Amino acid sequence: MAPARDRRTGFSRRRQYSAFFAYVLAIAGALVGIALLVVSSFNPPAFAALRMTVASVAAPVASGLDATVGVVRAVPDAIGSWFRVHGENAELRAQVARDARLLTRARVMAYDNRRLRALLALRDRPEDVVVTARLVASSATSARRFALLNAGHFQGVRPGMPVRGPVGLVGRVLETGPIAARVLLVTDPESLVPVRRTRDGLPALAAGRGDGRVDIRSVNATNVRFQPGEMFVTTGTGGIYPPGIPVAAIAASAIDSAIAVPIAAPDALDFALVERPFLPMPASTPRAAAATHVPPQAPPPAP
C-alpha cells in the first residue's frame, strides 16, 4: 500500500502531543521570562546571587575559549613573523657583505693614500739626503737582520750612512758595492742606537734582538718604568744618526729594559733615504813622513 501523502499534525496522535507540549513549553518560557524581566526591573539585586553563580561558571569557560582563540590567532602571526624575520635576516646578511666589501676597499685606499703620501715626502728630500733608493730585499728568517739597497758608491752611498724610511729609522749602511749596498737594520743584534724618550727625554739604548724587535735599555738610571706606546727617537749621540728620528715604541710594560716594536718595518717599505752622517766623518790624516817634506842636505865641501 502506498504511503499517505497527508502529513498534517492531526494525522498522528504522537505528533499532536509533541506539538502541543512544544507550544506549552514555549508559552511557559515566555511567561517565565516576562516575569523575571519584570522582577529584575523592579528589584535588580534580587537575582545578583544567581547572576554571580552563572558568571562564576561561565568565567573559566570564557577564559579557556579566549586563550584558545588567542593561541589560534597567534599561529598565523608567528608564521608571518618567521617569514618576515627570515627575509630581514637574509637582507641584513647581504647588506653586511656589501658593507664588508666597501670597508675592505676603503682600507686599501687609505693604505695606498698613506703610502703615496710617504713617497711624496721622500720626493721632497732635504739637502742632507744622498739618494732615495729602493729596498729590494731584507732578511726575516736568520738571526741577523740586513736589507739590500739598489744604490751603491756610484750614487754616493758610503758605509756608516744612516738609512731611514718615511716614518722612522731603518738602520745604517754596512757595506757598499758599485750599485748596491747592504744595510744593518736596527733589529740586528749588532745594532746599538742611542735614543731618548719623547715624553721626558730619558736617555736609553735601542739594541736589536734579531727577531724583528728591539730592546730599550735605560742608561744612567735604575728602576725606570716603561709603559706601552711610549715613543723613542734618536739623540744624535755618536754622530751617525741625526736627532729626532723615530726608532721604536714600547710594546709592553717593563722596568729598566723593555721590548719595543720598530716604527719603520723594512718589509713594509718600498723606498728609503740614505742620508749623510749627523756629524762629518773625520778626514784621513796623512802620515807624518809623507806630510813633512825635508829637502836633502848638500854634502859638506871637501877639504
C-alpha positions as CSV (number, residue, x, y, z in Angstrom):
1,M,0.0,0.0,0.0
2,A,1.3,3.4,-0.9
3,P,2.1,5.8,2.0
4,A,-0.3,8.6,2.6
5,R,0.7,12.0,1.3
6,D,-1.1,13.9,4.1
7,R,1.5,14.9,6.7
8,R,-0.6,17.2,8.8
9,T,-0.2,17.2,12.5
10,G,-3.6,15.7,13.2
11,F,-2.9,12.6,11.2
12,S,-0.6,11.2,14.1
13,R,-1.5,11.4,17.7
14,R,2.1,11.4,18.8
15,R,2.9,14.4,16.6
16,Q,-0.1,16.1,18.0
17,Y,1.1,15.6,21.6
18,S,4.6,16.7,20.7
19,A,3.3,19.9,19.0
20,F,1.1,20.6,22.0
21,F,3.8,20.2,24.6
22,A,6.1,22.4,22.4
23,Y,3.6,25.2,22.4
24,V,3.0,24.8,26.1
25,L,6.8,25.0,26.9
26,A,7.3,28.0,24.6
27,I,4.4,29.9,26.2
28,A,5.6,28.9,29.7
29,G,9.2,30.0,28.9
30,A,7.9,33.3,27.5
31,L,5.8,33.9,30.6
32,V,8.7,33.0,32.9
33,G,11.0,35.3,31.0
34,I,8.5,38.1,31.2
35,A,8.1,37.6,34.9
36,L,11.8,37.5,35.5
37,L,12.2,40.7,33.4
38,V,9.5,42.5,35.4
39,V,11.0,41.3,38.7
40,S,14.5,42.3,37.7
41,S,13.3,45.7,36.6
42,F,11.6,46.5,39.9
43,N,14.2,44.7,42.1
44,P,17.6,44.4,40.5
45,P,19.5,42.9,43.5
46,A,17.1,40.0,43.6
47,F,19.0,38.0,41.0
48,A,22.5,39.1,42.0
49,A,23.4,35.7,43.5
50,L,22.1,33.9,40.6
51,R,23.9,36.1,38.1
52,M,27.2,35.7,40.0
53,T,26.7,31.9,40.1
54,V,26.2,31.8,36.4
55,A,29.1,34.2,35.9
56,S,31.4,32.0,38.1
57,V,30.5,29.0,36.0
58,A,30.9,30.9,32.7
59,A,34.1,32.8,33.5
60,P,36.5,29.8,33.3
61,V,34.8,28.6,30.2
62,A,35.1,32.1,28.7
63,S,38.8,32.3,29.8
64,G,39.6,29.0,28.2
65,L,37.8,30.0,25.0
66,D,39.7,33.3,25.0
67,A,43.1,31.6,25.5
68,T,42.3,29.1,22.7
69,V,41.3,31.9,20.4
70,G,44.5,33.8,21.3
71,V,46.6,30.7,20.5
72,V,44.9,30.1,17.3
73,R,45.2,33.7,16.3
74,A,48.9,33.8,17.2
75,V,49.7,30.9,14.9
76,P,49.3,32.9,11.7
77,D,51.1,35.8,13.3
78,A,54.0,33.6,14.3
79,I,54.3,32.1,10.8
80,G,54.2,35.5,9.2
81,S,56.8,36.8,11.7
82,W,59.1,33.9,10.9
83,F,58.9,34.5,7.2
84,R,59.4,38.3,7.8
85,V,62.3,37.8,10.2
86,H,63.9,35.2,7.8
87,G,63.6,37.7,4.9
88,E,65.0,40.6,7.0
89,N,67.9,38.4,8.2
90,A,68.8,37.4,4.7
91,E,68.6,41.1,3.7
92,L,70.8,42.2,6.6
93,R,73.4,39.5,5.8
94,A,73.6,40.7,2.2
95,Q,74.0,44.3,3.5
96,V,76.7,43.2,5.9
97,A,78.5,41.5,3.0
98,R,78.2,44.6,0.8
99,D,79.5,46.8,3.7
100,A,82.4,44.5,4.3
101,R,83.4,44.8,0.7
102,L,83.2,48.6,0.8
103,L,85.1,48.6,4.1
104,T,87.9,46.5,2.5
105,R,88.1,48.8,-0.4
106,A,88.2,51.8,1.9
107,R,91.0,50.3,3.9
108,V,93.0,49.5,0.8
109,M,92.5,53.1,-0.5
110,A,93.6,54.5,2.9
111,Y,96.7,52.4,2.9
112,D,97.6,53.4,-0.7
113,N,96.9,57.0,0.2
114,R,99.3,56.8,3.2
115,R,102.0,55.1,1.1
116,L,101.7,57.6,-1.7
117,R,101.9,60.5,0.8
118,A,105.1,58.9,2.2
119,L,106.6,58.6,-1.2
120,L,105.7,62.2,-1.9
121,A,107.5,63.2,1.3
122,L,110.5,61.2,0.1
123,R,110.5,63.1,-3.2
124,D,110.8,66.4,-1.4
125,R,114.0,65.3,0.2
126,P,116.2,67.7,2.3
127,E,119.7,68.7,1.3
128,D,121.4,66.2,3.6
129,V,119.9,63.2,1.7
130,V,122.4,61.4,-0.5
131,V,120.0,59.3,-2.5
132,T,116.5,57.8,-2.5
133,A,116.8,54.1,-3.1
134,R,114.5,51.0,-3.1
135,L,114.8,48.3,-0.5
136,V,114.8,45.3,-2.7
137,A,115.3,42.6,0.0
138,S,115.5,42.0,3.7
139,S,116.4,39.0,5.9
140,A,113.5,37.9,8.1
141,T,114.4,34.3,9.0
142,S,118.0,34.3,10.1
143,A,119.4,35.6,13.3
144,R,121.0,38.6,11.5
145,R,118.9,41.4,10.1
146,F,120.1,43.0,6.9
147,A,118.5,44.8,4.0
148,L,119.7,45.4,0.4
149,L,119.5,48.8,-1.3
150,N,119.7,49.2,-5.1
151,A,122.2,52.1,-4.8
152,G,125.9,51.9,-4.1
153,H,129.0,54.1,-4.2
154,F,128.3,55.1,-7.7
155,Q,125.3,57.0,-6.3
156,G,127.4,58.4,-3.4
157,V,126.5,55.8,-0.7
158,R,129.2,55.1,1.8
159,P,129.5,52.8,4.8
160,G,128.2,54.4,8.0
161,M,125.5,56.5,6.4
162,P,122.1,56.3,8.2
163,V,119.1,54.9,6.3
164,R,115.6,56.0,7.2
165,G,112.1,55.5,5.9
166,P,109.2,58.0,5.7
167,V,108.2,57.4,9.4
168,G,111.3,56.1,11.2
169,L,114.9,54.8,11.3
170,V,115.7,51.7,9.3
171,G,119.4,51.3,10.1
172,R,122.8,52.2,8.7
173,V,124.9,51.3,5.6
174,L,127.3,48.4,6.4
175,E,128.8,47.6,3.1
176,T,128.7,49.1,-0.4
177,G,129.2,48.0,-3.9
178,P,129.0,49.8,-7.2
179,I,125.2,49.8,-7.4
180,A,124.1,48.1,-4.2
181,A,124.6,48.4,-0.5
182,R,123.9,46.3,2.5
183,V,122.1,47.9,5.4
184,L,122.4,46.8,9.0
185,L,118.9,47.1,10.4
186,V,118.1,48.4,13.9
187,T,116.7,45.0,14.8
188,D,120.0,43.2,14.2
189,P,121.8,42.0,17.4
190,E,124.9,44.0,16.4
191,S,122.9,47.3,16.2
192,L,123.0,49.9,19.0
193,V,121.2,53.2,18.6
194,P,121.3,56.0,21.3
195,V,117.7,57.1,21.8
196,R,115.7,59.2,24.2
197,R,112.1,59.0,25.4
198,T,109.9,61.7,23.8
199,R,107.9,62.2,27.0
200,D,110.7,63.3,29.3
201,G,114.0,62.9,27.3
202,L,115.1,59.8,29.2
203,P,118.3,58.5,27.6
204,A,118.4,54.9,26.5
205,L,119.9,52.4,24.1
206,A,117.9,50.6,21.4
207,A,119.5,47.2,20.9
208,G,118.4,44.7,18.2
209,R,117.0,41.4,19.3
210,G,117.3,39.5,16.0
211,D,113.6,38.7,15.9
212,G,112.2,41.8,14.4
213,R,112.0,43.8,17.6
214,V,114.4,45.8,19.8
215,D,115.3,46.1,23.4
216,I,115.1,49.6,25.0
217,R,117.6,49.7,27.9
218,S,117.8,52.6,30.2
219,V,121.2,54.2,30.9
220,N,122.4,56.3,33.8
221,A,119.2,55.4,35.7
222,T,117.6,52.5,37.6
223,N,114.0,51.4,38.3
224,V,112.9,53.1,35.1
225,R,109.3,52.2,34.2
226,F,108.3,51.8,30.6
227,Q,104.7,52.0,29.5
228,P,103.1,50.6,26.3
229,G,103.1,53.1,23.5
230,E,106.0,55.3,24.7
231,M,108.0,56.6,21.7
232,F,111.8,56.7,21.5
233,V,113.7,58.8,18.9
234,T,117.4,59.2,18.1
235,T,119.5,61.6,20.1
236,G,122.4,62.4,17.7
237,T,124.9,60.9,20.1
238,G,127.7,59.1,18.2
239,G,127.4,61.4,15.2
240,I,125.8,58.8,12.9
241,Y,122.1,59.2,13.2
242,P,120.5,62.7,13.2
243,P,118.5,63.5,16.3
244,G,114.7,63.3,16.3
245,I,114.2,60.2,14.0
246,P,111.5,57.8,15.5
247,V,113.0,54.4,16.3
248,A,110.6,52.3,18.3
249,A,107.6,52.2,20.5
250,I,107.3,50.2,23.7
251,A,105.2,47.0,23.3
252,A,104.6,46.0,27.0
253,S,105.2,47.4,30.5
254,A,108.6,46.7,32.0
255,I,111.3,48.0,34.3
256,D,114.8,49.1,33.1
257,S,114.5,47.1,29.9
258,A,111.5,46.7,27.6
259,I,110.7,45.1,24.3
260,A,109.8,47.6,21.6
261,V,108.5,47.5,18.0
262,P,110.4,49.4,15.3
263,I,108.5,52.3,13.8
264,A,109.8,51.5,10.3
265,A,109.4,47.9,9.3
266,P,111.7,47.1,6.3
267,D,109.3,44.5,5.0
268,A,106.6,47.2,4.5
269,L,108.9,49.8,2.9
270,D,109.3,50.5,-0.8
271,F,111.8,53.3,-0.7
272,A,114.3,54.6,1.9
273,L,116.5,57.6,2.3
274,V,120.3,57.4,2.6
275,E,121.5,60.5,4.5
276,R,124.8,61.9,5.4
277,P,126.0,61.2,8.9
278,F,124.9,63.7,11.5
279,L,128.5,64.7,12.2
280,P,131.0,64.8,9.3
281,M,133.4,61.9,9.2
282,P,137.0,62.8,10.2
283,A,139.3,63.3,7.3
284,S,142.1,60.8,7.0
285,T,145.4,62.3,8.2
286,P,148.4,61.6,6.0
287,R,151.4,60.1,7.6
288,A,153.9,62.5,9.1
289,A,156.6,61.3,6.8
290,A,154.5,62.0,3.8
291,A,153.2,65.3,5.1
292,T,156.5,66.7,6.0
293,H,158.9,67.3,3.1
294,V,162.5,67.5,4.2
295,P,164.8,68.7,1.3
296,P,168.1,66.7,1.1
297,Q,171.1,68.5,2.5
298,A,174.2,69.2,0.4
299,P,177.3,67.1,1.3
300,P,180.0,69.1,3.2
301,P,182.8,70.5,1.0
302,A,186.0,68.6,0.6
303,P,189.0,69.9,2.5
